[in-house]
Amino acid sequence: MTSSLYSTYSTHMNINIFDSKVGNKRMADATADMSLASNSSIDIDDFASRAKLPASAILLNFQTWARGYCNNRDGVVLGQHPGVTNPFIKTKNVEAVLVSFYLHHDITPAATKTYMDKYKTPVFEQRINIERNTRMSFTHPIKSNEQWISSDLNEIHWKKRKWGLSAHMRDIAGVKFPQWVIVLTPKINGLLDYSKSARTAPFAVRSKKQPAASAFASGGTTSKRRTPETHHAEQTLKAEQTDILRLNDNIKAKKKLSDEFKSRFEFALAIAASDPRTQHLCADIEKHMRFHKM
């Protein structure tokens, strides 16, 4: 009986000790996560602070258009997936790098919340990076616009077609041509050091190369595709427009003559009305004018 009680007591104590260790471990993990998120001397969520970051992360395999860099996501891939360089590859004690995708515009807190709810990060090209991000996100949870990457990567690439379009962000950004920036922040000695954060140049995401839209965005004119039918229709339209302009000129000239003759007639009628001998003629003329359009 005594042996049984001692065994029960020992088991109970071991369980309490185990629970205490697990609880301490969870508390330590929570504290680490809080420290990871709170070590911020620079607020990269703020547009002004983010714009001042050094643009030392270089965009790779991005195209250009009238407003700068662009990922034509529905264009030809040929293995050239968009990516960025890792500016911390030579920095010591970097354990990982946090990648954040931001609209490069000064938006309201309400718009920021809508963006976080709506935005989906692009998909890594290599599966190993997807798995690494999943593991690290479980240990250190991140926001919907963020991803973890390894610190030993010289560059990181995402699948070309797995990006959201800039056009879908017009209402949130409040501009016709929204742009993004990618911010990279090193995790050093267990803490995110935002003072060392770097960003890319602003870029847009479009469905494909659109010369007409690019020309319009830069204030230029657009060229039209010409066929024999469209050429003939264009010539007919120009001839009709020329006739309309000529008729308008004729109408203006005749109206000018009409106004001049009307002024002369009214002047002569006023002189005739001042003479008693011709007043009866003025009455007949006025009666005639009432029934006949001049």
C-alpha contacts under 8 A as a table, 3 or more apart, distances in Angstrom:
res1	aa1	res2	aa2	distance
1	M	4	S	5.10
1	M	5	L	6.33
2	T	5	L	5.18
2	T	6	Y	6.18
3	S	6	Y	5.10
3	S	7	S	6.15
4	S	7	S	5.11
4	S	8	T	6.24
5	L	8	T	5.10
5	L	9	Y	6.10
6	Y	9	Y	5.06
6	Y	10	S	6.08
7	S	10	S	5.15
7	S	11	T	6.16
8	T	11	T	5.19
8	T	12	H	6.14
9	Y	12	H	5.07
9	Y	13	M	6.19
10	S	13	M	5.11
10	S	14	N	6.15
11	T	14	N	5.11
11	T	15	I	6.23
12	H	15	I	5.21
12	H	16	N	6.33
13	M	16	N	5.07
13	M	17	I	6.13
14	N	17	I	5.02
14	N	18	F	6.04
15	I	18	F	5.03
15	I	19	D	6.02
16	N	19	D	5.07
16	N	20	S	5.98
17	I	20	S	5.00
17	I	21	K	6.21
18	F	21	K	5.11
18	F	22	V	6.14
19	D	22	V	5.06
19	D	23	G	5.92
20	S	23	G	5.04
20	S	24	N	6.07
21	K	24	N	5.04
21	K	25	K	6.04
22	V	25	K	4.98
22	V	26	R	6.10
23	G	26	R	5.13
23	G	27	M	6.09
24	N	27	M	5.01
24	N	28	A	6.04
25	K	28	A	5.00
25	K	29	D	6.13
26	R	29	D	5.01
26	R	30	A	6.09
27	M	30	A	5.05
27	M	31	T	6.06
28	A	31	T	4.98
28	A	32	A	6.07
29	D	32	A	4.99
29	D	33	D	6.17
30	A	33	D	5.07
30	A	34	M	6.17
31	T	34	M	5.04
31	T	35	S	6.11
32	A	35	S	5.03
32	A	36	L	5.97
32	A	190	G	7.75
33	D	36	L	4.91
33	D	37	A	6.23
33	D	140	H	6.02
33	D	141	P	7.90
34	M	37	A	5.22
34	M	38	S	5.95
35	S	38	S	5.08
35	S	39	N	5.99
35	S	191	L	6.72
36	L	39	N	6.01
36	L	190	G	6.70
36	L	191	L	4.69
36	L	192	L	5.69
37	A	40	S	7.39
37	A	191	L	7.76
37	A	192	L	7.06
39	N	191	L	6.48
39	N	192	L	6.22
39	N	193	D	6.71
39	N	194	Y	7.61
40	S	43	D	6.42
40	S	192	L	7.36
40	S	193	D	6.68
40	S	194	Y	5.55
40	S	195	S	7.45
41	S	193	D	7.85
41	S	194	Y	6.28
41	S	195	S	6.06
42	I	49	S	6.88
42	I	194	Y	5.61
42	I	195	S	5.84
43	D	46	D	5.65
43	D	49	S	6.41
43	D	50	R	7.50
43	D	194	Y	7.51
44	I	47	F	7.14
44	I	49	S	5.99
44	I	50	R	4.96
44	I	194	Y	7.45
45	D	49	S	7.83
45	D	50	R	6.99
46	D	49	S	5.44
46	D	50	R	6.04
46	D	106	D	7.93
47	F	50	R	5.02
47	F	51	A	6.00
47	F	104	H	7.05
47	F	105	H	6.55
47	F	106	D	5.43
48	A	51	A	5.21
48	A	52	K	6.57
48	A	106	D	7.76
49	S	52	K	5.35
49	S	53	L	6.87
50	R	53	L	5.43
50	R	199	R	7.88
51	A	104	H	7.94
53	L	197	S	6.77
53	L	198	A	5.57
53	L	199	R	6.24
54	P	197	S	7.80
54	P	198	A	5.26
54	P	199	R	6.22
55	A	58	I	7.48
55	A	198	A	5.90
55	A	199	R	4.79
55	A	200	T	4.97
55	A	201	A	6.00
56	S	87	P	6.31
56	S	198	A	5.95
56	S	199	R	6.32
56	S	200	T	6.52
57	A	84	V	6.16
57	A	85	T	5.42
57	A	86	N	6.33
57	A	87	P	5.67
57	A	184	L	7.70
57	A	198	A	6.30
57	A	199	R	5.50
57	A	200	T	4.83
57	A	201	A	7.85
58	I	84	V	5.35
58	I	85	T	5.30
58	I	200	T	5.89
58	I	201	A	7.48
59	L	62	F	6.42
59	L	82	P	7.47
59	L	83	G	5.96
59	L	84	V	4.56
59	L	85	T	6.81
59	L	200	T	6.47
59	L	201	A	7.32
60	L	82	P	5.53
60	L	83	G	4.83
60	L	84	V	5.32
60	L	85	T	7.32
61	N	80	Q	5.97
61	N	81	H	6.26
61	N	82	P	4.79
61	N	83	G	6.63
62	F	69	Y	6.20
62	F	70	C	5.67
62	F	71	N	5.21
62	F	72	N	7.87
62	F	82	P	5.85
62	F	83	G	7.89
63	Q	69	Y	5.73
63	Q	70	C	5.01
63	Q	71	N	5.80
63	Q	72	N	6.97
64	T	67	R	7.69
64	T	68	G	5.43
64	T	69	Y	4.37
64	T	70	C	5.24
64	T	71	N	7.98
65	W	68	G	5.45
65	W	69	Y	6.27
65	W	70	C	6.42
65	W	214	S	6.12
66	A	214	S	5.40
66	A	215	A	6.99
66	A	217	A	6.38
66	A	218	S	5.43
67	R	217	A	7.41
67	R	218	S	7.28
68	G	202	P	7.38
68	G	203	F	6.49
68	G	204	A	7.99
69	Y	201	A	7.69
69	Y	202	P	6.82
69	Y	203	F	4.63
69	Y	204	A	6.42
70	C	203	F	5.16
70	C	204	A	4.62
70	C	205	V	5.55
70	C	206	R	6.91
71	N	82	P	7.24
71	N	160	K	7.68
71	N	203	F	7.48
71	N	204	A	6.34
71	N	205	V	4.79
71	N	206	R	6.17
72	N	75	G	5.47
72	N	205	V	6.12
72	N	206	R	4.95
72	N	207	S	5.34
72	N	208	K	4.49
72	N	209	K	6.05
73	R	160	K	5.34
73	R	161	R	4.76
73	R	162	K	7.55
73	R	163	W	6.92
73	R	205	V	6.75
73	R	206	R	6.26
73	R	207	S	5.35
73	R	208	K	6.24
74	D	160	K	7.73
74	D	161	R	6.06
74	D	206	R	7.90
74	D	207	S	5.08
74	D	208	K	5.19
75	G	207	S	7.36
75	G	208	K	5.25
75	G	209	K	7.16
77	V	80	Q	5.46
77	V	81	H	6.56
77	V	160	K	6.90
80	Q	160	K	7.94
81	H	125	E	7.50
81	H	157	H	6.11
81	H	158	W	6.13
81	H	159	K	5.63
81	H	160	K	5.07
82	P	157	H	5.63
82	P	158	W	5.86
82	P	159	K	6.98
82	P	160	K	5.91
83	G	155	E	6.94
83	G	156	I	5.37
83	G	157	H	3.96
83	G	158	W	5.95
84	V	155	E	5.64
84	V	156	I	5.66
84	V	157	H	6.69
84	V	200	T	7.79
85	T	154	N	6.01
85	T	155	E	4.15
85	T	156	I	6.46
86	N	89	I	5.81
86	N	151	S	7.85
86	N	153	L	6.68
86	N	154	N	5.33
86	N	155	E	5.23
86	N	156	I	7.32
86	N	184	L	7.89
87	P	90	K	7.66
87	P	198	A	7.47
88	F	91	T	4.92
88	F	94	V	7.48
88	F	151	S	7.22
88	F	186	P	7.06
89	I	151	S	6.44
89	I	152	D	6.14
89	I	153	L	6.89
89	I	154	N	6.11
91	T	94	V	6.40
93	N	188	I	5.64
93	N	189	N	6.52
94	V	97	V	7.55
94	V	151	S	6.21
94	V	186	P	6.06
94	V	187	K	5.64
94	V	188	I	4.68
94	V	189	N	7.20
95	E	150	S	7.51
95	E	151	S	5.94
95	E	186	P	7.49
95	E	187	K	5.55
95	E	188	I	5.82
95	E	189	N	7.09
95	E	190	G	7.40
96	A	148	W	6.99
96	A	149	I	6.14
96	A	150	S	5.03
96	A	151	S	4.56
96	A	186	P	6.11
96	A	187	K	5.21
96	A	188	I	7.61
97	V	148	W	5.89
97	V	149	I	5.36
97	V	150	S	6.20
97	V	151	S	5.70
97	V	184	L	6.41
97	V	185	T	5.54
97	V	186	P	4.51
97	V	187	K	5.75
98	L	146	E	6.81
98	L	147	Q	5.86
98	L	148	W	4.79
98	L	149	I	6.45
98	L	184	L	5.61
98	L	185	T	5.08
98	L	186	P	6.34
98	L	187	K	7.28
99	V	146	E	5.43
99	V	147	Q	5.08
99	V	148	W	6.07
99	V	149	I	7.21
99	V	182	I	6.77
99	V	183	V	5.77
99	V	184	L	4.68
99	V	185	T	6.60
100	S	145	N	5.70
100	S	146	E	4.37
100	S	147	Q	6.58
100	S	182	I	5.62
100	S	183	V	5.03
100	S	184	L	6.40
101	F	121	T	7.44
101	F	145	N	5.37
101	F	146	E	6.38
101	F	180	W	6.82
101	F	181	V	6.10
101	F	182	I	4.76
101	F	183	V	6.48
102	Y	145	N	7.35
102	Y	180	W	5.49
102	Y	181	V	5.48
102	Y	182	I	6.37
102	Y	183	V	7.62
103	L	173	A	7.12
103	L	178	P	7.17
103	L	179	Q	5.87
103	L	180	W	4.38
103	L	181	V	6.42
104	H	178	P	7.54
104	H	179	Q	5.56
104	H	180	W	4.94
104	H	181	V	5.81
104	H	202	P	6.77
105	H	173	A	6.23
105	H	178	P	7.74
105	H	179	Q	7.59
106	D	173	A	7.72
107	I	111	A	5.99
107	I	112	T	6.48
107	I	172	I	7.45
107	I	173	A	6.18
107	I	174	G	7.81
108	T	111	A	5.10
108	T	112	T	6.16
109	P	112	T	4.90
109	P	113	K	6.23
110	A	113	K	5.17
110	A	114	T	6.35
111	A	114	T	5.02
111	A	115	Y	6.09
111	A	172	I	5.47
111	A	173	A	7.57
112	T	115	Y	4.96
112	T	116	M	6.20
112	T	172	I	7.79
113	K	116	M	5.12
113	K	117	D	6.23
114	T	117	D	5.13
114	T	118	K	6.07
114	T	172	I	7.38
115	Y	118	K	5.11
115	Y	119	Y	5.61
115	Y	172	I	6.85
116	M	119	Y	5.54
116	M	143	K	7.79
116	M	144	S	5.99
116	M	145	N	6.57
117	D	144	S	7.49
119	Y	144	S	6.99
119	Y	145	N	6.60
119	Y	164	G	7.66
120	K	144	S	6.76
120	K	145	N	6.67
120	K	163	W	8.00
120	K	164	G	7.31
121	T	144	S	7.26
121	T	145	N	5.82
121	T	146	E	7.13
121	T	147	Q	7.78
121	T	163	W	7.20
122	P	158	W	6.21
122	P	159	K	7.02
122	P	162	K	5.15
122	P	163	W	5.08
122	P	164	G	7.70
123	V	130	I	7.58
123	V	158	W	5.41
123	V	159	K	5.75
123	V	162	K	5.95
123	V	163	W	7.89
124	F	127	R	6.95
124	F	129	N	6.33
124	F	130	I	5.95
124	F	156	I	7.91
124	F	157	H	6.07
124	F	158	W	4.13
124	F	159	K	5.91
125	E	129	N	7.84
125	E	157	H	5.68
125	E	158	W	4.62
125	E	159	K	4.85
126	Q	129	N	5.66
126	Q	130	I	6.86
126	Q	157	H	7.81
126	Q	158	W	7.93
127	R	130	I	5.00
127	R	131	E	6.31
128	I	131	E	5.17
128	I	132	R	6.13
129	N	132	R	5.01
129	N	133	N	6.08
129	N	149	I	6.65
129	N	150	S	7.77
130	I	133	N	5.25
130	I	134	T	6.26
131	E	134	T	5.04
131	E	135	R	6.25
132	R	135	R	5.22
132	R	136	M	6.18
132	R	148	W	7.43
132	R	149	I	7.07
132	R	150	S	7.61
133	N	136	M	5.24
133	N	137	S	5.89
133	N	147	Q	6.24
133	N	148	W	4.86
133	N	149	I	6.25
134	T	137	S	5.19
134	T	138	F	6.34
135	R	138	F	5.30
135	R	139	T	6.66
136	M	139	T	5.09
136	M	140	H	5.81
136	M	141	P	7.64
136	M	148	W	6.67
137	S	140	H	4.93
137	S	141	P	4.64
137	S	142	I	6.16
137	S	147	Q	7.79
137	S	148	W	7.14
138	F	141	P	5.77
142	I	146	E	6.15
142	I	147	Q	7.29
143	K	146	E	5.45
149	I	153	L	7.87
149	I	156	I	7.91
150	S	153	L	5.96
151	S	186	P	7.95
153	L	156	I	6.73
158	W	162	K	7.65
159	K	162	K	5.64
159	K	163	W	7.92
160	K	163	W	6.93
163	W	205	V	7.21
164	G	168	H	7.39
164	G	205	V	6.98
165	L	168	H	5.58
165	L	169	M	7.39
165	L	204	A	7.85
165	L	205	V	5.07
165	L	206	R	5.65
165	L	207	S	6.95
166	S	169	M	5.38
166	S	170	R	7.00
166	S	177	F	6.80
166	S	178	P	5.39
166	S	179	Q	6.58
166	S	204	A	5.93
166	S	205	V	5.19
166	S	206	R	6.38
167	A	170	R	5.57
167	A	176	K	7.55
167	A	177	F	6.95
167	A	178	P	7.04
167	A	206	R	7.60
168	H	171	D	7.60
169	M	172	I	5.26
169	M	173	A	5.94
169	M	178	P	6.44
170	R	173	A	5.25
170	R	174	G	5.55
170	R	175	V	5.54
170	R	176	K	5.68
170	R	177	F	6.92
170	R	178	P	6.09
171	D	174	G	5.19
171	D	175	V	7.36
173	A	178	P	6.19
174	G	178	P	7.99
175	V	178	P	5.93
177	F	204	A	7.65
178	P	204	A	6.62
179	Q	202	P	5.89
179	Q	203	F	5.17
179	Q	204	A	4.67
179	Q	205	V	7.65
180	W	202	P	5.44
180	W	203	F	5.38
180	W	204	A	6.24
181	V	199	R	6.53
181	V	200	T	5.61
181	V	201	A	6.23
181	V	202	P	4.90
181	V	203	F	6.50
182	I	199	R	5.44
182	I	200	T	5.42
182	I	201	A	7.99
183	V	197	S	6.72
183	V	198	A	5.65
183	V	199	R	4.19
183	V	200	T	6.64
184	L	197	S	5.60
184	L	198	A	5.37
184	L	199	R	6.04
185	T	192	L	6.60
185	T	193	D	6.52
185	T	194	Y	5.89
185	T	196	K	6.65
185	T	197	S	4.43
185	T	198	A	6.67
186	P	192	L	5.81
186	P	193	D	5.89
186	P	194	Y	7.46
186	P	196	K	7.03
186	P	197	S	6.84
187	K	190	G	6.02
187	K	191	L	5.19
187	K	192	L	4.25
187	K	193	D	6.16
188	I	191	L	5.31
188	I	192	L	6.19
188	I	193	D	6.62
193	D	196	K	5.81
193	D	197	S	7.05
194	Y	197	S	4.95
206	R	209	K	7.47
210	Q	213	A	5.40
210	Q	214	S	6.15
211	P	214	S	5.04
211	P	215	A	6.05
211	P	222	T	7.77
212	A	215	A	5.19
212	A	216	F	6.18
212	A	221	T	7.89
212	A	222	T	5.21
212	A	223	S	7.23
213	A	216	F	5.01
213	A	217	A	6.08
214	S	217	A	5.09
214	S	218	S	6.35
215	A	218	S	5.23
215	A	219	G	6.23
215	A	220	G	4.84
215	A	221	T	6.07
215	A	222	T	6.13
216	F	219	G	5.04
216	F	220	G	5.43
216	F	221	T	6.42
216	F	222	T	6.98
217	A	220	G	7.48
226	R	230	T	5.91
226	R	231	H	6.28
227	T	230	T	5.20
227	T	231	H	6.01
228	P	231	H	5.06
228	P	232	H	6.17
229	E	232	H	5.22
229	E	233	A	6.19
230	T	233	A	4.99
230	T	234	E	5.97
231	H	234	E	5.05
231	H	235	Q	6.28
232	H	235	Q	5.18
232	H	236	T	6.28
233	A	236	T	5.11
233	A	237	L	6.11
234	E	237	L	5.07
234	E	238	K	6.20
235	Q	238	K	5.12
235	Q	239	A	6.30
236	T	239	A	5.17
236	T	240	E	6.29
237	L	240	E	5.17
237	L	241	Q	6.10
238	K	241	Q	5.04
238	K	242	T	6.18
239	A	242	T	5.09
239	A	243	D	6.37
240	E	243	D	5.07
240	E	244	I	6.22
241	Q	244	I	5.06
241	Q	245	L	6.26
242	T	245	L	5.17
242	T	246	R	6.26
243	D	246	R	5.07
243	D	247	L	6.16
244	I	247	L	5.18
244	I	248	N	6.14
245	L	248	N	5.09
245	L	249	D	6.30
246	R	249	D	5.14
246	R	250	N	6.37
247	L	250	N	5.03
247	L	251	I	6.17
248	N	251	I	5.10
248	N	252	K	6.23
249	D	252	K	5.16
249	D	253	A	6.27
250	N	253	A	5.12
250	N	254	K	6.19
251	I	254	K	5.23
251	I	255	K	6.04
252	K	255	K	5.12
252	K	256	K	6.19
253	A	256	K	5.15
253	A	257	L	6.44
254	K	257	L	5.09
254	K	258	S	6.08
255	K	258	S	4.94
255	K	259	D	6.16
256	K	259	D	5.26
256	K	260	E	6.32
257	L	260	E	5.06
257	L	261	F	6.17
258	S	261	F	5.22
258	S	262	K	6.06
259	D	262	K	5.12
259	D	263	S	6.26
260	E	263	S	5.25
260	E	264	R	6.44
261	F	264	R	5.09
261	F	265	F	6.14
262	K	265	F	5.11
262	K	266	E	6.16
263	S	266	E	5.28
263	S	267	F	6.20
264	R	267	F	5.12
264	R	268	A	6.28
265	F	268	A	5.16
265	F	269	L	6.08
266	E	269	L	5.04
266	E	270	A	6.13
267	F	270	A	5.22
267	F	271	I	6.53
268	A	271	I	5.21
268	A	272	A	6.28
269	L	272	A	5.09
269	L	273	A	6.12
269	L	282	C	6.64
270	A	273	A	5.18
270	A	274	S	6.57
271	I	274	S	5.36
271	I	275	D	7.11
272	A	275	D	5.55
272	A	278	T	5.71
272	A	279	Q	6.49
272	A	282	C	6.70
273	A	276	P	7.15
273	A	278	T	6.53
273	A	279	Q	4.99
273	A	282	C	5.99
274	S	279	Q	7.27
275	D	278	T	5.62
275	D	279	Q	6.25
276	P	279	Q	5.14
276	P	280	H	7.91
277	R	280	H	7.33
278	T	281	L	5.22
278	T	282	C	6.57
279	Q	282	C	5.05
279	Q	283	A	6.38
280	H	283	A	5.08
280	H	284	D	6.37
281	L	284	D	5.11
281	L	285	I	6.14
282	C	285	I	4.98
282	C	286	E	6.06
283	A	286	E	5.19
283	A	287	K	6.12
284	D	287	K	5.05
284	D	288	H	6.12
285	I	288	H	5.02
285	I	289	M	6.18
286	E	289	M	4.98
286	E	290	R	6.33
287	K	290	R	5.29
287	K	291	F	6.86
288	H	291	F	5.49
288	H	292	H	6.09
289	M	292	H	5.02
289	M	293	K	6.51
289	M	294	M	6.86
290	R	293	K	7.34
